[in-house]
């Protein structure tokens, strides 16, 4: 649900509202809700299991200054072993890792990732 006049929103807001990867997370067939996994200071980690076994992970900074938010693939419910693929849904960039999920998150911002196994 968007409460803005889409003919008047800025470019960045329009891009966020029409991001196909984010819409796919919202409309995932599993219908699961995201849940708060952890919170420390202004940083929060939210997780949503998806129908294909991947996880949507939101690293949310409720503060006004940048902060590093860290969790792990195991903590968000991914199976152990192997590497993991982290897809940043805002920047459309992908990188692989060994299980650490971490990002410097700007003030009042969110990094939204899709985490899958198989790196």
Phi, psi and omega per residue, in radians:
X1 nan 2.272 -3.140
X2 -2.120 2.253 -3.088
X3 -1.746 0.123 3.138
X4 -1.716 2.738 3.001
X5 -1.326 1.918 -3.057
X6 -1.132 -0.279 3.075
X7 -1.376 -0.185 -3.077
X8 -2.106 -0.053 -3.121
X9 -1.309 2.716 3.131
X10 -1.252 2.930 -3.102
X11 -1.024 -0.771 -3.122
X12 -1.143 -0.728 3.118
X13 -1.146 -0.689 3.115
X14 -1.134 -0.737 3.131
X15 -1.096 -0.704 3.126
X16 -1.150 -0.733 -3.098
X17 -1.246 -0.366 -3.101
X18 -1.952 0.209 -3.119
X19 -1.193 1.935 -3.055
X20 -1.073 -0.611 -3.141
X21 -1.201 -0.652 3.107
X22 -1.248 -0.713 3.095
X23 -1.061 -0.683 3.115
X24 -1.082 -0.656 3.084
X25 -1.127 -0.823 -3.119
X26 -1.071 -0.674 -3.054
X27 -1.766 0.349 -3.141
X28 -0.979 2.374 -3.089
X29 -1.034 -0.431 -3.141
X30 -1.111 -0.496 3.114
X31 1.198 0.278 -3.134
X32 -1.300 2.593 3.058
X33 -1.564 2.657 2.993
X34 -1.287 2.570 3.122
X35 -2.260 2.630 3.100
X36 -1.280 2.079 3.122
X37 -1.556 -0.773 -3.113
X38 -2.755 2.781 3.090
X39 -2.550 2.396 3.091
X40 -2.580 2.026 -3.064
X41 1.064 -2.265 3.134
X42 -1.501 -0.126 -3.075
X43 -1.592 2.409 3.091
X44 -2.325 2.613 3.036
X45 -2.082 2.120 3.102
X46 -1.983 2.492 -3.082
X47 -2.320 2.438 3.068
X48 -2.319 2.038 3.080
X49 -1.266 2.419 -3.109
X50 -1.915 2.784 -3.010
X51 -1.076 -0.415 -3.126
X52 -1.616 0.146 3.124
X53 1.596 -0.132 3.073
X54 -1.408 3.072 3.117
X55 -2.263 2.441 2.927
X56 -1.609 2.263 -3.105
X57 -2.213 2.133 3.085
X58 -1.867 2.128 3.022
X59 -1.733 1.855 -2.971
X60 -1.900 2.227 3.066
X61 -1.883 1.906 3.124
X62 -1.498 -0.064 -3.136
X63 -1.568 3.076 -3.095
X64 -1.684 -0.134 3.118
X65 -2.064 2.686 -3.139
X66 -1.032 2.556 3.093
X67 -2.579 2.591 3.085
X68 -1.519 2.247 3.112
X69 -2.081 2.280 -3.037
X70 -2.348 2.462 2.998
X71 -2.590 -2.867 3.129
X72 -2.396 2.796 3.101
X73 -1.054 -0.715 3.114
X74 -1.084 -0.748 -3.111
X75 -1.095 -0.572 -3.120
X76 -1.521 0.030 3.035
X77 1.766 0.196 3.100
X78 -1.391 2.591 3.123
X79 -1.185 2.689 -3.129
X80 -1.274 2.821 3.026
X81 1.611 2.658 3.101
X82 1.203 -3.010 3.110
X83 -1.744 3.079 -3.106
X84 -2.294 2.629 3.093
X85 -1.892 2.217 -3.141
X86 -1.984 2.031 -3.140
X87 -1.878 2.013 3.088
X88 -1.405 2.013 -3.033
X89 -1.357 -0.277 3.085
X90 -1.501 -0.719 -3.083
X91 -1.660 -0.171 -3.105
X92 1.033 0.625 3.104
X93 -1.949 2.646 -3.101
X94 -2.241 2.402 2.989
X95 -2.495 2.838 -3.130
X96 -1.888 2.754 3.135
X97 -2.731 3.086 -3.087
X98 -1.679 0.017 3.125
X99 2.341 -0.260 3.086
X100 -1.434 2.299 3.074
X101 -2.036 2.016 -3.039
X102 -2.661 2.489 3.083
X103 -2.712 2.602 2.960
X104 -1.447 2.035 -3.043
X105 -1.919 2.171 -3.140
X106 -1.063 2.822 3.099
X107 -1.005 2.402 3.123
X108 0.923 0.700 -3.078
X109 -2.314 2.981 3.120
X110 -2.418 2.404 2.940
X111 -1.799 2.155 -3.114
X112 -1.940 2.128 -3.065
X113 -2.125 2.623 2.923
X114 -1.954 2.128 -3.046
X115 -1.921 2.228 3.113
X116 -2.362 2.840 3.109
X117 -1.644 2.623 3.024
X118 2.239 0.530 3.125
X119 -1.468 nan nan
